Amino acid sequence: MYRFSSKSKLVLSALTILSLVAFITVEYTKVDVKRKWYDQKLEASILAKKAASYLKEIRLQSGIFIDAINDPNETALIGQDITQITTDRGYIDSKLTSINPNFAAVIVEMLKEVGVKNNDVVAVSFTGSLPGLNIAVLAALQTLRLKPVIITSVGASNWGANDPYFTWLDMENTLFDAGIFKFKSVAASIGGGLDKGRGLSPEGRELIEDAIKRTDAIFINEEFLENSINKRIDIYNKHKINNPIKVYINVGGGIASLGSTENTQFIPTGLIESLPLKNFPSNGVLIEMAKEKIPVIHLLNVTELATTYGLPVSPKPLPNPGSGEVFVKRQYNFVLTIIATLVLVISVLYVFILEKK
């Protein structure tokens, strides 16, 4: 008579085969699950792509040359290496990564996480360094029906919006006039060193001043950086009227926003709901906002941001709106996983009961 044993080769082989079948079934029946705020994320990304496409059309009509080597997706959002208004060192991989329209979905997710609602006031600081991210922010703000107060530092790092005759202010104004976005910068500074163009030539500073004049923005031109920071805070407070600022968004490394270049190593990229207290060399607008317990969205380290949210680095071709882990997460089929687990547990218990008998 056969004596049952849980250690027999037959039983162990059967359990092994059953486990493999369960594992393969669960692993190969994963499903795509839409993530939170999917519809708003998609709407924002489509709007970002529309804005970028419109700017490209305008640029091509003006006879601009697109460098297909440095701008492989031919977006016309990648500037030149050095121009009269180039203020800082920039990295082309960051610029190529930032023009993905799906960054608009990332901004939507961050804004929703801090609980923004229709008509909430958002303080925004742009530079000319990352026009792709600027567009993504505008698309997210418009999709969520928020009220931004925008201030721009016009100077740009390498490969940014550093065409002196088509700066970020000009791009923003073009999109506003076309009705694609309903808001634009209320004020602007030269940017660069001391927020007044230190490091630029007199010609470069004059070209930026011309851009500010032709787009009707308030010119922030204070003698000292501290005054420039205070001026920005005054403008935000004036334009918010009686509404509280719900979140502060910073794009790029504008000195008036960060306070000093050294602060970049202390301020994490992404959503900051509470900034750890440190002995900052100088307090910029971002730090002053954080001190007031206002959540901050800091968009500077683009490749880190892309990796965190499942977006590609320097993508080619450019992803279509709606692609990436920020929209859809592939996960195990919950029902099948439960069934497979129960089958395995019951099988093991059955073997144990038979051996006891």
N, C-alpha and C positions, 0 to 999 in steps of 0.2 A: 504493500500500500504506500502510495506517495505521501511523504511527510512535507507539508508546506513550510517554506522558509523564506523570510523576506530577503535573506542574503543570497538566495539562489541566483544563478546567472539568468535564468528565464525571467524571474520577477524584476531583477535589476535592469535587464535589457528592455523589458516592456515599459517600465517607468521612464527609462532614458528616452525611448522613442516617443512616448507620450509627451514628455517635457519638451523635446525638440519640436514636435508638431505644434504644441501650444505656443512656443516661442516664435516659430516661423509665422504662424497664423496671426499673432498679435503684432509682430514686427512689420509684416507686409500688408496689413489692413489699416495702417495709419490714415487719418482723415485730416483734411485741411479745415481749420476752424477760423472763422473771421474773428479778429481781435476787437476789443472795445472801440467804439466810435469809428467803425469802419467806413460808414457812408460819408461822414464829415472829413475823414482823412482822404478819401478818394476825391471828394469834391475839391479840397484844397490843392491836391497834387495836380489835378486836371487844370485848375486855374493857374498854378505856377507854370505849367508847361505852356499854356496859352500865352501868358505874359512873356515868357522867354522867347517863344516863337515870333511874337509880334515885334519884339526888340530886334531880333535877327533880321526880320523883313525890312524894318526901318534902316538898319545898318547897311544891308545889301543895296537898298535903294540909293543910299548916299555914296555908294561906290567903295565901301570899306573892303580892305583885303583881309581874308580869313586865312590864318596860318594853320594849315591842316596838320602840321606836325605837332605844334604846341596846343592846338585846339582840334583834336582828332574827331570830335563829334560835330565840329563846325557850328558851334552855338553862337559865336560872336560875343560870348560873355567872358572869354579869356582875353585879357589885355596884352600889353607888350611887357617886355622885361623892364626897361627903364624909360621913363618919359620925364617931362618937366615937373609933373605932379606926383612922382613916385616917392613916397615918404619912408617906407620901411622895407625890410627884406621879407619876401614871401616865397612860398614853396608851391611849385606848379601842381604837384600831386594833390595838395589841399584844394586848390582852385578847381581842378578837374573833378574832384570828388563832390565839391559843394554845389555843382550845377545840376545835380540829380533832383528832378522835381519832387521826388518822394520825400525829400527833407521837409516839405510842407506838412506831411503826415506826422513826422516826428514832432514838429512844433505844436500841431494840434494835440497830440497826446500829452505833451508837457503842460500845455495850457489847461486841458481838461483835468489833469491830475491836481492842479492847484484850485480847481473849482470855479473857473471863470463862468460868467453868465452873460447873456445878451446885454450889450451897451455898457459893459464894464470898461473902465479906463485902464489902458496899458501904456506905460512909459517905454519908449523904444530909443535905443542908440545904435545908429548905423555908422559904418565907415565905407569907403569906396573899395575896400580890400576884397570883399566877398559878395559881389552882386547877386550871385546865385542864391546864397542864403538869405540875403535881403528880400529877394523875390519870394522865397519860401515863407518867410515871416509875414510879409504882406498878404500872401494868399491865405495863410492860416487865420490871420486876424480878420480878414474880410469874410471868410467862411463861417467863423464863429460869431460874426456880427459884433465885434468889439470896437471900442473907440480909442485908437492909438494917438499918442502925442509923440511925434517923431523928431529927433534931432540928429543931424548927420555931420560927421567929420569927413570932409570931401576927399582929402588926400588918400592915396591907395598904395598898398604894397605891390611888389612885382606881380604881374599877371592879373591884377585886379582891374577895376574900372579906372584905369589911369590915362585914358585918352582925355587931354585937357579940353577938348571941344565936345566930348560926350561923356561927362563924368557920371557918377551915380545919381547926382541930382537931376541931370538931364534925362537919364533913363527913367527915373521915378516920375518926372514931369511928363514924359512921353506917355507912360502908362496911365497916368492920371487924366491927361487930355483925351486919351482914347477911350476912357470910361472903363478900363479894365480894373483899375483900383480906384477906390473912392477917397483916398487920403494920400498925403505926401508930407514931406518934412516941413515943419513950421519954422525951423531955425537950422543954421549950419555954421560950422567953423572951418578953418583951413585944415586943421588936423596936424599930424606930424608932431615934432618936438614942441612942448609947451602948449600944444593945441593951436599954435599960431604959425606953423610952418617952419620952425627951426630945422635946418638941414636942407631946405629947398632954396632954390635961387630966387631972386626978386621977381624974375619972369614967371616962375612957377607959382609963387604966391599971388601974383596979379591974375594969372589965368584962373586960379580957383576963385578969387574974388569976383571975376567976371561971371563965372558959373553961378555963384550965389545970387548975384544981381539979376541974371536973366531968368532965374527960377523963383524970384520974389520971396526967398527965405530970409528970415531975420539973421543978420550977420553977427555972430558971436566973435568978437575980436578984442578980448581982454588982455591987459598987459601981463598979468600973472596967471599961472595955471589955476591957482586957488580961486581966483575971481571967475575964471571960465567955468569951473565946476559949480560954483554958487549960482552963476547966471543960468546954467542949464537947469538946476533944481528949481530956480525961480520960474523959469518958463514952463516946466512940467506942472508946477503948482498952480500957475495962472490958468493954464489951459484945461486942467482937470475940473475947473469951476468948483462945485461943491461935492464932487464925487471922490471917493478914495482911489488911489492907485492900487490896483489889485495885483499887478506883477510888473517887474522891470525886465526888459529883454535887451541884452547887449550882444551885438554881432561884431566880431573883430576885436582888435587890440587898441582901440582909441584911448589915448592917454587921459583924457578928461573923464572917461567912464571908469577906467581901471585905477587911476591915481598915479601909477608909476609902472614902468616895465617890470620891476621886480615883483609886483603883485601877481603877475601871471602864474608864478609857481605856487602861489598859495590859494588861488581861486580855481576850484574844479570846473571842468566843462560839463555842461548840461543843466539840469534843473537843480537849483539850490534852494531848498525851503528854509534852511537855517545855516547861515555862514558862520563857521567857528570863529570865535574871537581870537585875533592874532595882533601882534604889534606890526601893523602894516606901515611901510615907509611913508605912505601918503594915502589919504582917503579920497577915492574918486566917487563919482555918482553911484556906481554899483555898490560900493561899501556903505555909503550913506543910506541907500535904499534898504540894504540888508539890515542895518542897524535899526531901521524903523519897522522891522519884522515883515517887510514886503518880500515875497518870494522872487527869486532871480532866475532867469534863464540865460545862461552864459554860453555863447556859441563862438568858440575860438579854435579849439583843437578839433578840426573837422574829421580827420581820419579816425580819431578815437570815438567821436560821436557816431560816425558811420558804422564802425565795428560794433558798438554797443547796441545799435538798433537794427542790425542785420542788413545794412546797405553796403553795396560794393565800393571799394576804393578805386579811384580813377577808372570808372567803368567805360567800356566801349563794346557795343554801342550804348547809348544812353538808355537806361531802363524806362519802360513805359509807366505812366501813373498806375498805381495799384500793385506794383510788384515789390516784394521784400517782406521780411518777417514782421515789419511794423504793421502790415495789413493782415497777413494770414499766418497762423502758426500751425505747423504739422505736428499732430499729437496722436497718441494711441486712441483707438476706438474704445471708449469706456465700457460699453456693454460687452464686447468681445473679450476685453481684458478681464472683466469680472467673471465671465463664463469660463474662460481658460483657467483662471486661478481656482475657481470652485471645483472644476474637473480634476485638477491636480491634487487639491486638498482631499477631495473625496476618495480619489484613487489611493493616496498614501494611507488614509484612515482605514480603508477597506483591507489593504495589505496588513496593516497592524492588527486589525480585528481577527482576520483569518489566522494569523500567527498565534494570537492569544488562545484561539479555540483549539 
